[in-house]
Amino acid sequence: MHIHENKRGTRETNAAIVVCFAHSTSAIILGVTGLQNIHRRKIQLIKRIVITIVFFGLLMVQPSDATVRIQDDMGGSLGSYILMYSKVRQSGELVIIDGRCYSACTIVTGSVPRRNICVTPRATLGFHAALAPDRSGSLVISRAATRVMYNLYPPNIKIWLRQHGGLGTSPIVLGGSELSRMYRACPQNVDPRF
């Protein structure tokens, strides 16, 4: 930026202000130079234009049209599911639970916003304590991993788990009308072949 005095003894600035609004891979860039020489009405007009562009740009932002379908997922490494669902949450994808979602798979309920989850009539959630191998290689309950998993669940799932004995070695299954009261039904236009 360069500042100098003009003939009237007032300071002028030769600055460029760039206002950017980005949406996906496109951006609108508006450049304005010599702001102190531009009439106030023109500045107000430019502000209104920028605000209008930003407002309409935000209106055009839609949730992702992509979907993640869960069918017969029996779980696995808790860390892997935490990472996977973190990416799904950031993407805004719709998660369709269309079959069994057991063990670590169930953390989808607390990892992805409820509005981005829907269930089909086939959907079931199977909960049990987290298991890890002991020194002899036998699977035993990992209290630390179970606590982490439990803390990832939303309040409605925690309440249901407490009402059904909590996380133990035997799976407890949530499905049918109980599940459909907690999560919305998937749209009718969801491709069943997906």
C-alpha positions in Angstrom: 0.0 0.0 0.0 1.3 3.5 -0.9 0.2 6.6 1.1 0.9 10.1 -0.1 -0.4 13.6 0.4 -2.4 15.3 -2.4 -2.5 19.0 -3.3 -5.2 19.7 -0.6 -3.0 18.3 2.2 -5.2 15.2 2.8 -3.9 11.7 2.6 -4.9 9.2 -0.1 -4.3 5.5 -0.2 -3.6 3.4 -3.2 -4.8 0.2 -1.8 -6.6 -2.8 -3.3 -9.2 -4.6 -1.3 -10.2 -8.0 -2.6 -13.4 -9.6 -1.3 -13.6 -13.3 -1.9 -16.5 -15.6 -1.5 -15.6 -19.2 -2.3 -18.1 -22.0 -3.0 -16.6 -25.4 -3.8 -14.1 -24.8 -6.6 -15.4 -21.5 -7.9 -14.8 -18.1 -6.4 -16.2 -14.6 -7.1 -13.5 -12.0 -6.8 -14.4 -8.3 -6.6 -11.5 -5.8 -6.7 -11.9 -2.2 -5.8 -9.0 0.3 -6.0 -8.5 3.8 -4.7 -11.4 3.5 -2.2 -11.0 7.0 -0.8 -11.6 8.5 -4.3 -14.9 6.5 -4.8 -18.1 8.2 -3.9 -19.8 6.8 -0.8 -22.9 5.7 -2.7 -20.7 3.6 -5.0 -19.1 2.0 -1.9 -22.6 1.2 -0.5 -23.7 -0.2 -3.8 -20.6 -2.4 -3.9 -21.2 -3.6 -0.4 -24.8 -4.5 -1.3 -23.7 -6.4 -4.3 -21.1 -8.4 -2.3 -23.7 -9.2 0.4 -26.2 -10.2 -2.2 -23.7 -12.5 -3.9 -22.7 -14.1 -0.6 -26.3 -14.5 0.4 -27.4 -16.2 -2.8 -24.2 -18.3 -2.8 -25.1 -19.6 0.7 -28.7 -20.4 -0.4 -27.3 -22.5 -3.2 -25.2 -24.7 -0.8 -26.9 -28.0 -0.5 -26.2 -31.0 1.6 -24.2 -33.6 -0.2 -26.2 -35.8 -2.6 -23.8 -38.7 -1.9 -24.8 -41.6 0.3 -23.2 -44.2 2.5 -25.1 -47.4 2.8 -24.6 -49.7 5.7 -25.6 -53.3 5.2 -24.5 -56.2 7.3 -21.5 -54.3 8.9 -20.4 -56.4 11.9 -17.9 -53.9 13.1 -14.1 -53.9 13.5 -11.4 -51.6 14.9 -12.9 -48.7 16.8 -10.2 -46.4 15.6 -11.0 -47.2 11.9 -14.7 -46.4 12.4 -13.9 -43.2 14.2 -11.8 -42.0 11.3 -14.3 -43.2 8.7 -17.3 -41.5 10.3 -15.3 -38.4 10.8 -14.9 -38.1 7.1 -18.5 -38.9 6.5 -19.6 -36.2 9.0 -17.3 -33.6 7.2 -18.7 -34.6 3.8 -22.3 -34.1 4.8 -23.2 -37.4 3.2 -26.5 -39.2 4.0 -26.0 -42.5 5.9 -28.5 -45.2 5.1 -28.7 -48.0 7.6 -30.2 -50.8 5.6 -29.3 -54.0 7.5 -27.1 -54.9 10.4 -24.8 -52.3 11.9 -23.1 -54.0 14.9 -20.2 -53.3 17.3 -18.0 -50.4 16.2 -20.3 -49.7 13.3 -22.9 -48.3 15.8 -20.8 -45.3 16.6 -22.3 -43.8 13.4 -25.2 -42.7 15.7 -23.0 -40.3 17.6 -20.4 -39.5 14.9 -22.7 -38.3 12.1 -25.5 -35.7 12.7 -28.9 -37.3 13.3 -30.3 -35.3 10.3 -27.9 -37.2 8.0 -28.9 -40.7 9.1 -31.9 -42.6 7.9 -33.1 -46.2 8.5 -34.9 -48.7 6.4 -37.2 -51.4 7.8 -34.2 -53.9 7.7 -32.0 -51.7 9.9 -30.7 -53.0 13.2 -28.1 -51.8 15.6 -26.2 -54.3 17.7 -24.3 -53.1 20.8 -21.8 -54.8 23.0 -18.7 -53.9 25.0 -15.5 -53.3 23.1 -13.3 -56.4 23.0 -9.5 -56.6 22.8 -7.0 -59.5 22.9 -5.4 -60.2 26.2 -1.8 -61.6 26.6 -2.9 -65.1 25.7 -4.8 -63.9 22.6 -8.3 -64.4 24.0 -10.8 -61.6 23.5 -11.7 -59.8 26.7 -13.7 -56.7 27.5 -11.6 -53.5 27.2 -13.0 -51.1 29.7 -11.2 -48.2 28.2 -12.4 -48.8 24.7 -15.9 -49.5 25.9 -15.9 -46.2 27.7 -14.7 -44.4 24.6 -17.4 -46.1 22.5 -20.1 -45.4 25.0 -19.1 -41.7 25.2 -19.4 -41.4 21.4 -23.1 -42.4 21.5 -25.8 -39.7 21.5 -28.1 -39.3 24.6 -31.0 -41.2 23.1 -28.8 -44.3 22.4 -27.2 -44.0 25.9 -30.7 -44.0 27.5 -31.7 -47.0 25.5 -28.6 -48.9 26.4 -29.1 -48.2 30.1 -32.7 -49.4 29.8 -31.4 -52.7 28.3 -28.6 -53.5 30.6 -25.7 -51.5 29.1 -22.7 -52.7 27.1 -21.7 -56.3 28.0 -20.4 -59.4 26.3 -23.7 -60.3 24.8 -25.1 -58.1 22.0 -28.3 -56.2 22.5 -30.1 -55.3 19.3 -32.1 -52.1 18.6 -34.4 -52.3 15.6 -37.9 -52.1 14.3 -40.3 -49.5 15.7 -37.9 -48.6 18.5 -35.2 -47.6 16.0 -37.6 -45.9 13.7 -38.8 -43.7 16.6 -35.1 -42.5 17.0 -34.2 -42.0 13.3 -36.1 -41.0 10.3 -37.2 -43.4 7.6 -35.1 -43.3 4.4 -36.7 -41.5 1.5 -38.7 -43.7 -0.9 -36.5 -42.7 -3.9 -33.3 -44.3 -2.5 -32.0 -46.7 -5.0 -32.4 -50.2 -3.5 -29.6 -51.6 -5.7 -27.0 -49.2 -4.1 
